[in-house]
Every structure is written in structure tokens, then in C-alpha cells.
Amino acid sequence: SWIMKRPLQVYLDTEELRRLTAWSRERGITKSEAVRVALRGLTRAPNEDPLLGLIGICEGPADASERLDHYLNESLIAERAPAYRKSLSRRARVRR
């Protein structure tokens, strides 16, 4: 179905226009479509946010959101890298 669109004139400073142009080019869309995307995101009702549907879909500690860094540091993903190997002692170095 075709929806009639109405024009809107917006004044942007140089930096805002540069950012809008770069953002829209990165996504392969027009600046007008980029403005429409931003407007839809800003005016979407909280119950329409797709990310809110992710809340509660997995199990974990009740305080996971409050102690996220703690749990990430305990996870395999955040394992510390092995300590840097110290250089060989002077006696073990090969002389040239």
C-alpha cells in the first residue's frame, strides 16, 4: 500500500549534516530515510521495543544486571590472558 509522504524542512548545522550523511551512507539509505528511522525509534512506545521482549528469556542470578562486571570477570569469555613471559636471565641468553 502506498502512503502519501509530506515534506518537512529541517535546518542542521555542519556537524549534524556531516553525521547524518555519514550514517545514512554507511547503511545505504537516503538522508530522508535516516531521519524517518530516527523518528520511529524516538517515538516508539516502550511496549513496542523489540529488545524489551528479551527480558527474562534466560536464567541466571537475580542480581545479574547489577553485578554484570563481576559475572563477566568470572566467565570463560573474560578469562585473563596468561602472564607475559619474563625475559631469559642473563646467563641463559646466547651471546653473539
For each residue, the residues with C-beta under 8 A, 3 or more apart:
1:
2:
3:
4:
5:
6:
7:
8: 35
9:
10: 35
11:
12: 16 17 20
13: 16 17
14: 17 18
15: 18 19
16: 12 13 19 20
17: 12 13 14 20 21
18: 14 15 21 22
19: 15 16 22 23
20: 12 16 17 23 24 31 34 35
21: 17 18 24 25 31
22: 18 19 25 26
23: 19 20 26 27 34
24: 20 21 27 29 30 31 33 34
25: 21 22 28
26: 22 23
27: 23 24 34
28: 25
29: 24 33 34 37
30: 24 33 34
31: 20 21 24 34 35
32: 35 36
33: 24 29 30 36 37
34: 20 23 24 27 29 30 31 37 38
35: 8 10 20 31 32 38 39
36: 32 33 39 40
37: 29 33 34 40 41
38: 34 35 41 42
39: 35 36 42 43
40: 36 37 43 44
41: 37 38 44
42: 38 39
43: 39 40
44: 40 41 48 49
45: 48 49
46: 49 52
47: 52
48: 44 45
49: 44 45 46 52 53
50: 53 54
51: 54
52: 46 47 49 55
53: 49 50 57
54: 50 51 57
55: 52
56:
57: 53 54
58:
59:
60: 64 71
61: 64 67 71
62:
63: 66 67
64: 60 61 67 68 71
65: 68
66: 63
67: 61 63 64 70 71
68: 64 65 71 72
69: 72 73
70: 67 73 74
71: 60 61 64 67 68 74 75
72: 68 69 75 77 78
73: 69 70 78
74: 70 71 78
75: 71 72 78 79
76: 79
77: 72
78: 72 73 74 75
79: 75 76
80:
81:
82:
83:
84:
85:
86:
87:
88: 92 93
89: 92 93
90: 93
91:
92: 88 89
93: 88 89 90
94:
95:
96:
